[in-house]
Amino acid sequence: MRNKRQRVQAGSKGHYVAESPVLNHDWSGLREIARALSGAHDLGTTLDLIAAKTAEVMAVDSCSIYLLDGDTLWLRASTGLSRQAVGRGSLKLGEGLTGWSAEHNEPVAETEAQSDPRFKFVPYTGERAFHSLLAVPLVSEGRVTGAMNVQTYAPHAFTEAEITLLSLIADLAAGVLKRASLSDNLNRQLAELKTLARVSQTVNQPLYLDDMLNVVVEMAAKVMGAAVCTLRLVDEAQEGLVVRAAASHIEGYAPKPTLRIDEGINGQVLSARKPLTVSDVRSDPRFPYREAAQREGLVSMLAVPLIVRDRAIGVLNAFTTHPHTFSEAEIGLLSTLANQTALAIENAQLVTNASIVREMHHRVRNNLQQVAMLLRLQAQQSGDPERHLQTAVNRVQAIAAVHEVLAQEGYRLVNVREVAERIVRLRGQHLHQPGLDLRVEVDGADILLPSRAATSLALVINELLENAIEHAFIDRTAGAVWITCSEAGDDYQVAVADDGVGMPATPGDSLGLEIVTALARDDLRGALVFEPRDGGGTLALVTVPRPAQIDLD
C-alpha cells in the first residue's frame, strides 16, 4: 500500500514523512465503505470488512478496531497486527493512545507514536514495527462503544483531512456495528431459546444419564460459544467432583481428574451455590490445572452450580480460548441450563433407583433359585457331608462375588475377570489341599457380561477351579492354576489351566462336571472343551458368545 504515496514532505519532528493522497480525495472512499457495509450483517464479518476497507481507502499499513466491554477495550479486528492478538489483545479505558482517544472521546495522532508517554504496546500484536498512529473513538447515540486506529510503518504526519476521514468512517462504523451487534444478539437469543427447548426435550427423553449429560454439554458449548464445556457431579463415594460429561473443540483436550469437594473454583462454586467468572484461569491460583490451560489455550471461565431443592449436586463449566467478560445474560443462560440439568439428573436417579430395586429383586430371586437347585443336587450326593457343605459354600460365594462387583461397578454389566479374582480371594484357606503348595493366578482381558451370564460363568470358573484343586495334584506337593480371560473374534473365552497330572482317559461322572456342562451349554449357549495342556496338565476352555448374542437378563 505504500506505493500509493507519491510525494514526501518534512514532518513535524524534522524527518521526512510520506504525504497522503487523501489531501485531494473526493471522499469516494467513504461512499465505497458505506456501500460495502450495507450488505454486512453479523458482527464478525462487519468488523473485518471495516478494517480492510479503511486500510485500503486510507492507504495505511494497519487498521485495528477495539470494542469496549466494561472498562476494557478488546481488539476485535485488524489488518496489520498479528492474528493471534485478535480476541486476546486489550487495553484498559484510558490506556495507550487508543484508550486515551476512547476515554476522552476525541482523535489523537502521533508521527512517532512509541515516543509518546501515553503509548502502550498491546500484548501479542507485534506492533513494534509501526511508527505512526491515528486513533479515533467509536461513538453510538452519544456513548463511546470502542475505538479504531490506523498505523504506518514509515513515519507519517496525519493531516486534518485524514483525521476527519477516519472520524467519519468511525461514525459510520459505529452505527453499522450497533446494527450488526443487535442482529447477533437477536440470533443468539433465538439460538438460546432453541437450545433451551432442545435441552427440555432431551432431559425428558428416556436416555441413560451419561447420554443425556453428553447432549447437554454439547449444546451448552454451542450456545455459549465455548471451546470447552464440562459438567462435574458430586460423587459421595469418592468425596469429590467427578467429570461426568465434556464437550471440546480443542484437539488433544482431556477431561481433568476428580477434584475434592472443597477444591478450586468448582469447590468454591459448589460451596457458595453461586456462579463465578474467572478472567484468566492460566494465572488464577484457585484453578488447579493452570499448566494444562496454558497448553490447551484456555483463558476465561464461567462456572455455575447445579442446584436442586437447595442442594448443590455439581458444577457446569464453560471455557473460552480468548479473554472474555461473561455478561449477565450469558451467566443467566448457563445457570438456566444447569438448573434444568439438575432437575433431570434427580428425576433420572429416582427412576434408576426404582429400576435397580426391581432389577435386584429379580436377580436375587433367580440366584436363590440357583442356590436351592445346587443344594438339592448336593444333597443327593453320598460321601463326606462336611466336604459337600464346603463345596456348596464355595458355589454360593461365587454367586456373591458377582453381586460384589455389581455393587461397586454398577448394575448393568459385570467384569468377569474381577469376579474370578474375587473367587480366588474368597476361597482363602480352602484354596488347596493340606500339604499342597498351590499358586493361582488370574489375568487377561476385561470380559463384560450381563449379570445372569456373569453368574453362570462365575459358577463355571468356581467348579473348574474346584476340580483342579481336588484332582489335578494327587501325590504332588506343589502346583499352579492359571485363569485367563480373553477375546476371540465374536466370542469371549475363559481358560482354566493347571500343571497337574492330567485328565484320566475316561473321566468319571461328577456333580461338578454336570453343573459346568449344563451351565456352559444351556445358560451361556457356549461350549466347554477339555484338552491336554502343553507342558503337562489340563486345559479347560469355555467359549461364550458376546453379550449382543446372548439373550440373558
C-alpha positions as CSV (number, residue, x, y, z in Angstrom):
1,M,0.0,0.0,0.0
2,R,2.9,2.3,0.5
3,N,3.3,2.6,-3.3
4,K,0.1,4.8,-3.2
5,R,2.2,7.6,-1.6
6,Q,3.8,9.7,-4.3
7,R,5.4,12.7,-2.6
8,V,7.2,13.4,0.7
9,Q,7.2,16.5,2.9
10,A,9.1,17.4,6.1
11,G,7.5,16.1,9.2
12,S,6.8,18.0,12.4
13,K,9.8,16.4,14.1
14,G,12.3,17.2,11.3
15,H,12.4,13.9,9.4
16,Y,10.8,13.0,6.1
17,V,7.3,11.5,6.1
18,A,5.0,10.4,3.3
19,E,2.2,12.7,2.1
20,S,-1.2,11.1,1.9
21,P,-3.3,11.0,-1.3
22,V,-6.3,11.9,0.9
23,L,-5.4,15.6,0.6
24,N,-7.0,15.7,-2.8
25,H,-9.6,12.9,-2.1
26,D,-13.1,13.4,-3.3
27,W,-14.4,11.2,-0.4
28,S,-15.4,8.5,-2.8
29,G,-13.7,6.1,-0.4
30,L,-16.3,6.9,2.2
31,R,-19.1,6.0,-0.2
32,E,-17.2,2.8,-1.1
33,I,-17.1,1.8,2.6
34,A,-20.8,2.6,3.0
35,R,-21.8,0.5,0.0
36,A,-19.6,-2.4,1.2
37,L,-21.1,-2.3,4.8
38,S,-24.7,-2.1,3.6
39,G,-24.5,-5.9,2.9
40,A,-22.8,-6.9,6.1
41,H,-24.9,-8.4,8.9
42,D,-23.1,-10.4,11.5
43,L,-20.6,-8.6,13.8
44,G,-17.5,-10.6,12.9
45,T,-17.8,-10.1,9.2
46,T,-18.7,-6.4,9.6
47,L,-15.6,-5.8,11.8
48,D,-13.3,-7.4,9.3
49,L,-14.8,-5.5,6.4
50,I,-14.5,-2.2,8.1
51,A,-10.8,-2.8,9.0
52,A,-9.9,-4.0,5.5
53,K,-11.8,-1.2,3.6
54,T,-10.4,1.5,5.9
55,A,-6.8,0.4,5.4
56,E,-7.4,0.3,1.7
57,V,-9.1,3.8,1.4
58,M,-6.6,5.5,3.7
59,A,-3.5,3.7,2.2
60,V,-2.2,2.7,5.7
61,D,-0.4,-0.5,6.8
62,S,-2.8,-1.4,9.6
63,C,-6.3,-0.7,10.7
64,S,-7.5,-2.1,14.1
65,I,-10.9,-2.0,15.8
66,Y,-11.3,-2.2,19.6
67,L,-14.7,-2.7,21.2
68,L,-15.5,-1.6,24.8
69,D,-16.6,-4.3,27.3
70,G,-16.9,-2.8,30.8
71,D,-13.8,-0.8,31.3
72,T,-11.7,-2.8,28.8
73,L,-11.1,-2.3,25.1
74,W,-10.7,-5.7,23.3
75,L,-9.1,-6.0,19.9
76,R,-11.7,-7.5,17.7
77,A,-10.4,-7.0,14.2
78,S,-7.1,-5.9,12.5
79,T,-5.5,-5.9,9.1
80,G,-1.9,-5.4,10.1
81,L,-1.4,-6.7,13.6
82,S,-0.8,-10.4,14.5
83,R,-3.9,-12.6,14.0
84,Q,-3.3,-14.2,17.4
85,A,-3.8,-10.9,19.1
86,V,-7.5,-10.7,17.9
87,G,-9.7,-11.5,20.8
88,R,-6.7,-11.6,23.2
89,G,-5.1,-8.1,23.0
90,S,-6.7,-5.5,25.2
91,L,-6.3,-2.0,26.7
92,K,-8.0,-0.6,29.8
93,L,-10.0,2.5,29.0
94,G,-7.5,5.4,29.0
95,E,-4.5,3.1,28.4
96,G,-2.4,3.8,25.4
97,L,-3.2,6.3,22.6
98,T,-6.2,4.3,21.5
99,G,-7.5,4.0,25.1
100,W,-6.9,7.7,25.6
101,S,-8.9,8.5,22.5
102,A,-11.8,6.4,23.7
103,E,-11.7,7.8,27.2
104,H,-11.6,11.5,26.0
105,N,-13.9,10.9,23.0
106,E,-11.5,12.7,20.6
107,P,-9.0,11.8,18.0
108,V,-5.2,11.5,18.7
109,A,-2.4,11.4,16.1
110,E,1.3,10.9,16.6
111,T,4.1,10.7,14.0
112,E,6.4,8.8,16.4
113,A,3.7,7.1,18.5
114,Q,6.1,5.0,20.6
115,S,7.8,8.1,21.9
116,D,4.5,9.4,23.3
117,P,4.3,8.8,27.1
118,R,0.7,7.7,26.6
119,F,1.7,4.9,24.2
120,K,1.4,1.3,25.4
121,F,2.2,-1.9,23.5
122,V,-0.8,-4.2,23.2
123,P,0.3,-7.8,24.0
124,Y,0.5,-10.4,21.1
125,T,0.2,-7.7,18.4
126,G,3.7,-7.3,17.2
127,E,3.2,-3.6,16.7
128,R,6.8,-2.5,17.4
129,A,7.4,-2.3,13.6
130,F,5.0,0.6,13.3
131,H,5.9,4.3,13.7
132,S,2.8,6.5,13.3
133,L,-0.7,6.1,14.8
134,L,-4.0,7.8,14.4
135,A,-6.8,6.7,16.8
136,V,-10.5,7.9,16.9
137,P,-13.4,6.9,19.2
138,L,-16.4,4.9,18.1
139,V,-19.5,6.7,19.3
140,S,-23.1,5.5,19.0
141,E,-26.0,7.5,20.3
142,G,-23.7,9.7,22.3
143,R,-21.9,6.7,24.1
144,V,-18.4,5.6,23.4
145,T,-18.5,1.9,22.3
146,G,-14.9,1.5,21.3
147,A,-12.1,2.9,19.2
148,M,-10.3,2.3,16.0
149,N,-6.8,3.2,14.9
150,V,-4.6,3.2,11.8
151,Q,-0.8,2.8,11.8
152,T,2.0,3.1,9.3
153,Y,5.5,1.5,9.1
154,A,7.1,4.7,7.8
155,P,6.8,7.9,9.9
156,H,3.7,9.9,8.8
157,A,2.2,13.2,9.9
158,F,-1.6,12.6,9.7
159,T,-3.4,15.6,8.2
160,E,-6.6,17.2,9.3
161,A,-8.2,15.7,6.2
162,E,-7.1,12.2,7.2
163,I,-8.3,12.7,10.8
164,T,-11.6,13.9,9.5
165,L,-11.9,11.0,7.1
166,L,-11.1,8.4,9.8
167,S,-13.6,10.1,12.2
168,L,-16.3,9.9,9.5
169,I,-15.5,6.3,8.9
170,A,-15.7,5.7,12.7
171,D,-19.1,7.4,12.9
172,L,-20.4,5.3,10.0
173,A,-18.8,2.1,11.5
174,A,-20.3,2.7,15.0
175,G,-23.8,2.7,13.6
176,V,-23.2,-0.3,11.4
177,L,-21.6,-2.2,14.3
178,K,-24.6,-1.4,16.5
179,R,-26.9,-2.9,13.9
180,A,-24.7,-6.0,13.5
181,S,-24.5,-6.4,17.3
182,L,-28.2,-6.2,17.6
183,S,-28.5,-8.8,14.8
184,D,-26.0,-11.0,16.6
185,N,-27.9,-10.6,19.9
186,L,-31.2,-11.5,18.2
187,N,-29.7,-14.6,16.6
188,R,-28.1,-15.6,19.8
189,Q,-31.3,-15.2,21.7
190,L,-33.1,-17.3,19.1
191,A,-30.3,-19.9,19.4
192,E,-30.6,-19.8,23.2
193,L,-34.4,-20.4,23.0
194,K,-33.9,-23.3,20.6
195,T,-31.2,-24.7,22.9
196,L,-33.4,-24.5,26.0
197,A,-36.2,-26.2,24.1
198,R,-33.8,-28.9,23.0
199,V,-32.5,-29.3,26.5
200,S,-36.0,-29.6,27.9
201,Q,-36.8,-32.2,25.2
202,T,-33.6,-34.1,25.9
203,V,-33.9,-34.2,29.7
204,N,-37.4,-35.6,29.4
205,Q,-36.4,-38.4,27.0
206,P,-35.7,-41.9,28.3
207,L,-32.0,-41.7,27.9
208,Y,-29.3,-43.1,30.1
209,L,-28.0,-40.4,32.4
210,D,-24.5,-40.2,30.8
211,D,-26.0,-39.9,27.3
212,M,-28.2,-37.1,28.5
213,L,-25.3,-35.2,30.1
214,N,-23.2,-35.5,27.0
215,V,-26.0,-33.9,24.9
216,V,-26.4,-31.1,27.4
217,V,-22.7,-30.1,27.5
218,E,-22.5,-30.2,23.7
219,M,-25.5,-27.9,23.4
220,A,-24.2,-25.7,26.1
221,A,-20.8,-25.3,24.4
222,K,-22.5,-24.4,21.1
223,V,-24.9,-21.8,22.5
224,M,-22.2,-20.2,24.8
225,G,-19.6,-20.2,22.0
226,A,-17.3,-22.0,24.4
227,A,-14.3,-24.0,23.3
228,V,-14.8,-26.4,26.2
229,C,-17.8,-27.2,28.4
230,T,-17.6,-29.7,31.3
231,L,-20.0,-31.0,33.9
232,R,-18.9,-32.3,37.3
233,L,-21.1,-34.1,39.7
234,V,-20.7,-34.8,43.4
235,D,-19.6,-38.4,43.9
236,E,-20.2,-39.2,47.6
237,A,-18.3,-42.4,47.4
238,Q,-15.2,-40.6,46.2
239,E,-15.9,-37.5,48.2
240,G,-15.2,-35.4,45.2
241,L,-16.4,-33.7,42.0
242,V,-16.1,-36.1,39.1
243,V,-16.3,-35.1,35.4
244,R,-19.3,-36.9,34.0
245,A,-19.5,-35.1,30.6
246,A,-17.3,-32.9,28.5
247,A,-17.5,-31.3,25.1
248,S,-14.4,-29.8,23.4
249,H,-13.4,-28.3,20.1
250,I,-9.7,-28.4,21.2
251,E,-7.6,-31.1,19.7
252,G,-5.9,-33.2,22.4
253,Y,-8.1,-31.8,25.2
254,A,-8.5,-34.3,28.1
255,P,-11.0,-34.2,31.0
256,K,-9.3,-33.5,34.3
257,P,-9.1,-35.7,37.3
258,T,-11.5,-35.7,40.2
259,L,-11.5,-32.7,42.5
260,R,-12.1,-32.6,46.2
261,I,-15.5,-31.1,47.0
262,D,-13.8,-28.0,48.5
263,E,-11.1,-27.7,45.9
264,G,-10.5,-25.0,43.4
265,I,-13.0,-22.8,41.6
266,N,-15.6,-25.6,41.3
267,G,-15.4,-26.2,45.0
268,Q,-16.0,-22.6,45.7
269,V,-19.0,-22.5,43.4
270,L,-20.4,-25.7,45.0
271,S,-20.0,-24.2,48.5
272,A,-21.4,-20.7,47.7
273,R,-24.0,-22.1,45.3
274,K,-23.4,-19.0,43.1
275,P,-21.9,-18.6,39.6
276,L,-18.3,-17.5,39.4
277,T,-16.4,-16.0,36.5
278,V,-12.6,-16.1,36.0
279,S,-10.9,-13.7,33.5
280,D,-7.8,-15.9,33.1
281,V,-7.5,-19.4,34.5
282,R,-3.9,-19.6,33.4
283,S,-2.9,-17.3,36.2
284,D,-5.6,-17.7,38.8
285,P,-4.2,-19.6,41.8
286,R,-7.6,-21.2,42.5
287,F,-7.6,-23.1,39.2
288,P,-5.6,-26.4,39.8
289,Y,-4.9,-27.1,36.2
290,R,-3.1,-23.9,35.1
291,E,-0.3,-25.7,33.2
292,A,-2.9,-27.7,31.2
293,A,-4.8,-24.4,30.5
294,Q,-1.6,-22.9,29.1
295,R,-1.1,-25.9,26.9
296,E,-4.7,-26.2,25.7
297,G,-5.2,-22.4,25.2
298,L,-8.0,-22.0,27.8
299,V,-8.4,-18.5,29.1
300,S,-11.7,-17.3,30.6
301,M,-14.1,-19.5,32.6
302,L,-17.7,-19.4,33.8
303,A,-18.8,-21.9,36.4
304,V,-22.4,-22.3,37.6
305,P,-23.8,-24.7,40.3
306,L,-26.3,-27.4,39.6
307,I,-28.9,-26.9,42.3
308,V,-31.9,-29.0,43.1
309,R,-34.1,-28.3,46.2
310,D,-31.5,-26.0,47.7
311,R,-28.8,-28.7,47.3
312,A,-25.8,-28.3,45.0
313,I,-25.1,-31.5,43.2
314,G,-22.5,-30.4,40.7
315,V,-21.0,-27.6,38.6
316,L,-21.3,-26.7,34.9
317,N,-18.3,-25.0,33.3
318,A,-17.7,-23.1,30.1
319,F,-14.2,-22.1,28.9
320,T,-13.1,-19.7,26.1
321,T,-9.8,-19.6,24.3
322,H,-9.7,-15.8,24.4
323,P,-10.2,-13.3,27.2
324,H,-13.9,-12.8,27.7
325,T,-16.1,-10.9,30.1
326,F,-19.2,-13.1,30.6
327,S,-22.4,-10.9,30.5
328,E,-25.3,-11.2,32.9
329,A,-27.3,-12.7,30.0
330,E,-24.6,-15.4,29.5
331,I,-24.5,-16.2,33.2
332,G,-28.3,-16.4,33.3
333,L,-28.4,-18.7,30.3
334,L,-25.8,-21.2,31.6
335,S,-27.5,-21.1,35.0
336,T,-30.8,-22.0,33.4
337,L,-29.2,-24.9,31.6
338,A,-27.6,-26.0,34.8
339,N,-30.9,-25.9,36.8
340,Q,-32.8,-27.8,34.1
341,T,-30.0,-30.4,34.0
342,A,-30.0,-30.7,37.8
343,L,-33.8,-31.5,37.8
344,A,-33.3,-34.0,35.1
345,I,-30.4,-35.7,37.0
346,E,-32.6,-36.1,40.1
347,N,-35.5,-37.5,38.1
348,A,-33.2,-39.9,36.2
349,Q,-31.7,-41.1,39.5
350,L,-35.2,-41.6,41.0
351,V,-36.2,-43.7,38.0
352,T,-32.9,-45.5,38.0
353,N,-33.1,-46.3,41.7
354,A,-36.6,-47.7,41.3
355,S,-35.4,-49.8,38.3
356,I,-32.4,-51.0,40.3
357,V,-34.6,-52.2,43.2
358,R,-36.8,-54.1,40.8
359,E,-33.8,-55.5,38.9
360,M,-32.1,-56.6,42.1
361,H,-35.3,-58.3,43.4
362,H,-35.4,-60.2,40.1
363,R,-31.7,-61.2,40.3
364,V,-31.8,-62.2,43.9
365,R,-34.8,-64.4,43.2
366,N,-33.1,-66.0,40.3
367,N,-29.9,-66.6,42.2
368,L,-31.7,-68.0,45.2
369,Q,-33.4,-70.5,42.9
370,Q,-29.9,-71.4,41.6
371,V,-28.7,-71.9,45.2
372,A,-31.7,-74.0,46.0
373,M,-31.1,-76.2,42.9
374,L,-27.4,-76.6,43.7
375,L,-28.2,-77.6,47.3
376,R,-30.8,-80.2,46.2
377,L,-28.2,-81.7,43.8
378,Q,-25.6,-81.7,46.5
379,A,-28.0,-83.4,49.0
380,Q,-28.3,-86.3,46.6
381,Q,-24.5,-87.0,46.8
382,S,-23.1,-89.6,49.2
383,G,-19.8,-89.3,51.0
384,D,-18.3,-86.6,53.3
385,P,-21.1,-84.2,54.4
386,E,-18.6,-81.6,55.6
387,R,-16.8,-81.5,52.2
388,H,-20.2,-81.3,50.4
389,L,-21.2,-78.4,52.7
390,Q,-17.9,-76.6,51.9
391,T,-18.4,-77.2,48.2
392,A,-21.9,-75.7,48.4
393,V,-20.5,-72.7,50.4
394,N,-17.9,-72.1,47.6
395,R,-20.7,-72.1,45.0
396,V,-22.7,-69.6,46.9
397,Q,-19.6,-67.4,47.3
398,A,-19.1,-67.5,43.6
399,I,-22.6,-66.0,43.1
400,A,-21.9,-63.5,45.9
401,A,-18.7,-62.4,44.0
402,V,-20.9,-61.3,41.1
403,H,-23.0,-59.2,43.4
404,E,-19.9,-57.6,45.0
405,V,-18.8,-56.4,41.6
406,L,-22.3,-55.2,40.8
407,A,-22.4,-53.2,44.0
408,Q,-19.1,-51.4,43.2
409,E,-19.2,-51.0,39.4
410,G,-22.9,-50.6,38.7
411,Y,-25.8,-52.9,37.9
412,R,-25.7,-53.2,34.1
413,L,-22.5,-55.2,33.2
414,V,-20.1,-57.3,35.3
415,N,-16.4,-57.7,34.7
416,V,-15.8,-61.5,34.8
417,R,-12.1,-61.1,35.3
418,E,-12.7,-59.2,38.5
419,V,-15.2,-61.9,39.6
420,A,-12.6,-64.6,39.1
421,E,-10.1,-62.6,41.2
422,R,-12.7,-62.4,44.0
423,I,-13.5,-66.1,43.8
424,V,-9.8,-66.9,44.3
425,R,-9.6,-64.5,47.3
426,L,-12.8,-65.8,48.8
427,R,-11.6,-69.4,48.7
428,G,-8.8,-68.3,51.0
429,Q,-7.8,-71.1,53.3
430,H,-9.9,-73.6,51.4
431,L,-8.0,-73.0,48.2
432,H,-5.7,-76.0,48.4
433,Q,-5.4,-79.4,49.9
434,P,-3.2,-79.9,53.0
435,G,0.4,-80.3,52.2
436,L,0.0,-78.8,48.7
437,D,1.8,-75.5,47.8
438,L,-0.6,-74.1,45.2
439,R,-0.3,-70.9,43.2
440,V,-3.4,-69.5,41.5
441,E,-3.1,-66.6,39.0
442,V,-5.8,-64.6,37.2
443,D,-5.1,-62.4,34.3
444,G,-6.2,-61.4,30.8
445,A,-8.7,-59.0,29.3
446,D,-11.8,-57.5,30.8
447,I,-14.9,-59.5,29.9
448,L,-18.2,-57.6,30.4
449,L,-21.4,-59.7,30.7
450,P,-24.9,-59.2,31.9
451,S,-25.4,-60.3,35.5
452,R,-27.1,-63.6,34.7
453,A,-24.5,-64.7,32.2
454,A,-21.8,-63.5,34.6
455,T,-23.3,-65.5,37.5
456,S,-23.3,-68.7,35.3
457,L,-19.8,-68.1,34.2
458,A,-18.7,-67.5,37.8
459,L,-20.1,-70.9,38.8
460,V,-18.3,-72.5,35.8
461,I,-14.9,-70.9,36.9
462,N,-15.5,-72.0,40.5
463,E,-16.3,-75.6,39.5
464,L,-13.2,-75.8,37.2
465,L,-11.0,-74.4,39.9
466,E,-12.5,-76.8,42.5
467,N,-11.9,-79.7,40.0
468,A,-8.3,-78.7,39.5
469,I,-7.6,-78.4,43.2
470,E,-9.2,-81.8,44.0
471,H,-8.0,-83.9,41.2
472,A,-5.0,-82.4,39.4
473,F,-2.4,-82.6,42.1
474,I,-2.7,-86.0,43.5
475,D,0.6,-87.1,45.2
476,R,2.0,-83.7,44.4
477,T,3.4,-81.1,46.9
478,A,3.3,-78.1,44.5
479,G,1.3,-76.9,41.6
480,A,-0.2,-73.9,39.7
481,V,-3.6,-73.0,38.2
482,W,-4.0,-70.2,35.7
483,I,-7.3,-68.5,35.0
484,T,-7.1,-66.4,31.8
485,C,-9.9,-64.2,30.2
486,S,-9.6,-63.3,26.5
487,E,-11.4,-62.2,23.4
488,A,-11.7,-64.5,20.3
489,G,-13.5,-62.9,17.4
490,D,-17.2,-62.6,18.3
491,D,-16.7,-64.7,21.5
492,Y,-15.2,-64.4,24.9
493,Q,-13.1,-67.2,26.3
494,V,-12.1,-68.2,29.8
495,A,-9.3,-70.8,30.2
496,V,-8.6,-72.7,33.4
497,A,-5.3,-74.5,33.1
498,D,-3.2,-76.5,35.5
499,D,0.2,-78.1,35.5
500,G,-1.1,-81.2,37.3
501,V,-1.2,-84.9,36.4
502,G,-3.6,-84.5,33.5
503,M,-7.1,-85.8,32.9
504,P,-7.8,-89.6,33.0
505,A,-8.6,-91.3,29.8
506,T,-12.2,-91.9,30.8
507,P,-13.4,-89.1,33.2
508,G,-15.9,-90.3,35.7
509,D,-19.2,-88.8,36.5
510,S,-19.3,-85.9,39.0
511,L,-21.8,-83.3,40.1
512,G,-19.3,-80.5,39.3
513,L,-18.8,-81.7,35.7
514,E,-22.6,-82.0,35.2
515,I,-23.0,-78.4,36.5
516,V,-20.2,-77.0,34.3
517,T,-21.5,-78.7,31.2
518,A,-25.1,-77.7,31.8
519,L,-24.2,-74.0,32.5
520,A,-21.9,-73.7,29.5
521,R,-24.3,-75.3,27.1
522,D,-27.8,-74.2,28.3
523,D,-27.3,-71.0,30.3
524,L,-24.4,-69.5,28.4
525,R,-25.2,-71.1,25.0
526,G,-21.5,-71.7,24.6
527,A,-19.1,-74.6,24.6
528,L,-16.7,-76.3,27.1
529,V,-13.8,-78.5,26.0
530,F,-11.0,-80.2,27.9
531,E,-7.7,-80.9,26.4
532,P,-4.1,-81.7,27.5
533,R,-2.0,-78.6,28.3
534,D,1.3,-78.1,26.6
535,G,3.9,-78.8,29.2
536,G,1.7,-81.1,31.2
537,G,-1.6,-80.8,33.0
538,T,-5.1,-80.0,31.7
539,L,-6.7,-77.0,29.9
540,A,-10.4,-76.4,30.2
541,L,-11.7,-73.8,27.7
542,V,-15.1,-72.1,28.0
543,T,-16.3,-70.2,24.9
544,V,-19.2,-67.7,25.4
545,P,-20.9,-65.5,22.7
546,R,-20.6,-61.8,23.3
547,P,-23.5,-60.1,25.1
548,A,-25.2,-58.9,21.9
549,Q,-25.6,-62.6,21.0
550,I,-26.8,-63.7,24.5
551,D,-30.5,-63.3,25.3
552,L,-30.0,-63.1,29.1
553,D,-31.0,-60.6,31.8
